[in-house]
Amino acid sequence: MAHKGKIVVTGGAGLVGQNLIPRLVEQGYGPIVTIDKHETNTATLVKLNPSVQVIKADLARRGPWEEAFTGAGTLVLNHAQIGALDEKPFLDNNVSATENVIAAAKANGIANVVHISSSVVNSIARDYYTETKKAQEKLAVASGLPTSVLRPTLMFGWFDRKHLGWLARFMQRTPVFPVPGDGQFLRQPLYVGDFCAIIASCIETPRPGQAFNISGRETLAYIDLIRAVKEASKSSTRIVFIPYRLFWLLLRTYALVDKDPPFTTRQLEALVIPETFEVIDWPATFGVRATPLQEALRQTFQHPVYSHVALDF
């Protein structure tokens, strides 16, 4: 029997939110209220989920959006700044916004918080995203609210605008697809559909005070992942290898004309770090099925509706 209490989802118009909300609705959860500031992507969320209350607001500024927490039992603390060229958006959206959300949750006695953190809190990378996600998790854990923490690795799935989804769309537009270096750095991609099932499990069965590292269960080289994406998306592009330094310079040059590029030099630097993350038996822990990578990629790029919906940056 699905959890019937009111659920607030912050950052609902991003990758996780857009995947989570229709699944919760389908399973009978709710009522659901989601808050996000991205105008175009919130419009997409409204169109695809007409039964859900969608509030467009900037969580970094206190305001009427806080009224959405009245009567709620669960908060999915999911908002995050993933990419930008300078530090301020990360501080605003990962730190200031989280302080405001926690204040609203505490004022309304939220009984269950599911915080969507990131595997980068355990990474050796040092960048704006990593440092502010660490700060965000500390705020959630120190809030005094009953909080469970989920730390996913790189995710892919429907509505993916930044990672494999963007790469697949790029493959469709270009005859040549560049890969930095030899492409042998390891990745642990996580299917967002599986991750949403884990979130639903934490809504149904709260796990306060616990943190879980949620990694993709298949570890593979980046080049092999790119080849799998090419196959699943039915692209005919030709994969070519580009020296790392040249690739970095090309990204740096592109950033001069695009102030919000889909891939930055900092993300490239993090991409090639030779590290992997803990793999726990999350299917058994949360009672969910781990979708095999090839099946998950087919679901992502061959769905009759959702595979054609692209979010804005």
Secondary structure, 3 states (H helix, E strand, C coil): CCCCCEEEEECCCCHHHHHHHHHHHHCCCCCEEEEECCHHHHHHHHHHCCCCEEEECCCCCCCHHHHHHCCEEEEEECCCCCCCCCCHHHHHHHHHHHHHHHHHHHHCCCCEEEEECCHHHHCCCCCHHHHHHHHHHHHHHCCCCCEEEEEECCEECCCCCCCHHHHHHHHHHCCEEEEECCCCCEECCEEHHHHHHHHHHHHHCCCCCCEEEECCCCCEEHHHHHHHHHHHCCCCCEEEEECHHHHHHHHHHHCCCCCCCCCCHHHHHHHCCCCCCCCCCHHHHHCCCCCCHHHHHHHHHHCCCHHHCCCCC
